């Protein structure tokens, strides 16, 4: 019985290890549709929370990429990373192959890539926290993100006072603002950089955890019968 239990336990542990490492290599991102909510467009673009999948697992995203266009149902390969500490492969920031900050309101701040992603996290967290856009700020917050990473600020029609306020608030909170998952498209792949909450990456872990736990309990149940008969 002990040997069987050990085998089951080792299998259970191995499955958890695989789940934890699920974002260790490139992943496949799919953009399904914007989350259904009032006012989920601003300036002719989808804003707020996007719905899609990571390796087939349902996930909610915030887009921090105004530079590239995507369409409903599009999928692409991406490199998973983090906003804190910022991962070297992410798309935006003062890197030789990155997209530098161009917003005049931020140029004098001489921001590091880490500070830039801290600002993005600060704004994206507000979007994730308002799941149904009850405050009506998705458009402003998304445009503020795009005005940090890209050139959305250059559209004076939509770079409104509320957007400028959000950019200023993000700049005032450019320190540690928590951590989000970052999915940066592979260099030769058409797609956008997406952000998700750390809880999103635990969905797969939870699913495997429950499946493995059920299998382990079933094994224990099967072992109980011969043990009651005195088979040790």
N, C-alpha and C positions, 0 to 999 in steps of 0.2 A: 504494500500500500504506500509506504513512504517513497519508494522509487517512482511510482506512478504520479504521486503528488508532486514530487520534485520535477519530473518532466513537464507536468502541466504548468507548474510555477515558472520554470525557465522559458517555456513557450510564451506565457503571459508577459514575462519581463521583456522578451525579445520583441513582442508586438508593440509594447509601449515605447521601446527604444526606436523602432521604426517610425512610430507616430511622431515622436519628438523630433526626429530627423527629417520629417516630411517636407520641410522647407529648406533642406540643406543644399539641394541642387536647383537647377532651373525648374520653373513651374509653368503651367499653361493657364493663362488668364483668358476669361471670356467675359465680354460686356453684354449682358442680357438686355437690360433696360433701365431707365432712371426710376427711382423709387416713386411710386404714385403718391403725390401730395400736392396741395395747392401751391401755385407759384413755383414750380420746379424748373422754370426757365428764366433766364435773365440775359438781356442783350442778344437773344437768339440762340443761346447755348443752354444745354442741360446743366443744372447746378445742383448742389447738395449731395445727396446720397445716390450712388449708382449701385445697381444690383448686377451680380455676375457670379462667376465661380473661380476658384483656385484649384486646379487639378480635379475639377468636377464637384468640389464642395461649395455649396452656396455661401456667398460672402457679400458683405456690404463694403463699398469703397467710397472714398472721396478722391476726386481727380485733382492733381496739382500741376497738370500739364496743359497749357493753352496753345502750345506750339504745334501739336500734331492733332490731326482729325481722326476720329474713329466713327464707326457706324454700329447700329444695333446688330448683335449677333457676331460681331468681329472677335476673333481670338488671336492670341500671340504668345510667344515664349518670353518669359521675363525672369530676371535675376532677383531673388528675394533679398531684402536687406532690412535695415532698421533706421529710425530717425535719431535714436539716442542710445549708444553712440552712433553717429552718422556713419553709414556704410560707404566705403570709397567708391563703389560702383554706381551710386545714385546719379540722377541725371543733372541736377542743378547745382550751381555753386562755382567757386573759383578753381576749376580744374582745367587742365589743358584741353580736354574734350568735353567739358561741361558747358552749361548755358549760364553765363554770368548775369548778375543782377544789373538791370538797366534803369530801373525806376529812379528818377532824380531825387525823390524823397528819401531814398536809402543809400545813395552813392557815397555821401560823406560819412556814413557810419562804418564803412570798411568792414562789412560783416564777413565772418568766416562761414564756411559751409555748414558747420554745426549750428551757428546762430541762425542761419537762414532756415534750416529745417526745424529748429526750435520754434521759430515764428510760424512756420507752416503747421506744425503740430498744434500750436496754441489755437489757431483758427479752425483746423479740421476737427479738433476735439469738440468745439462748440457745435459743429454740424452734426457729428455723431450723437451728441447729447440731446439734440432736438430732432427726434426721429420722424416727426410728422410736420416739421417746419412750422410749429405753432407760433413761433416768434416772427416768422416771415423774413428771416435774415439769411436764408440759404444763398440767395443771389449775391448779396453784399459780401458774405464771407468767402464764397467761391471766387468772386472777382478780386477780392483782396489777395487771396492765395495766388491767383494768376498774375496779379500785379507785382508780386514778389519774385515769382519764378520766371515769368515771361513778360510779354509786352502788352498785357491787357490794360495797363495804366495809360497807354498811348491812345486809347479810345475815350476821348473826353466826354462823350455822351453817357457812357456807363461807368466811368471812373468818377462816381458821384461823391458827395460829402460823406455819406455813410460808409462807402468803400474806403475812402481815405482815412476815415476815423479808425476802421478796423485794421488798416495797415499800420497806423500809428500805435494802436494798442498792441499789435503783435510785436512791433519794434521795442515797445516798453517791456515786453515779456520775452526777450530773446535769450533768456537763460533756460535752465532745465524745465521743460514742460511735459515730461513724460515721454513715452515711447510708442511709436506706431510702426506697423509693418510697412515696408516700401517695396513695391514691385516695379523694377525698372526694365523696360523692354530691352531685349537683346539688341546689340548695336545694329544689326542688319534686319531687324524685325519691325514692321509697322505696328505701332501701338502707342498707348499713353502710359505715363507713370501713374500708378494708383497707390493709395494708402488704405490700410485697414487697421482695425484695432487688434491688439494682441489676442483678445478673446477669439477673434476669427480663426486664428491658427490653431486654437485649442479645440475647435469643433471636431476635426478629424481625430485628434487625440482622444476626445471624450467618446466618440463613436467606437473606436478600437478598444478603449478601456472597458466600455460596457460589454462589447462583444466578447472580449477576452475574459472578463469577470464572469459572464454567463457560462462560458465554456468551462471555466475553472470550477464553478459551483456544480455544474453538471457532472464533471469528473468526480468531485467529492461525493455527490449523491450516489453515483454508480459504485464508488468504493465502499460506501456505507453498508450496502447490503451484505456482501461477503464478510465484512468485519463483524456484523451482528451474528453471523453464523459461526463465528470463531475462526475465520480464515485471516490470520495475521501474516 
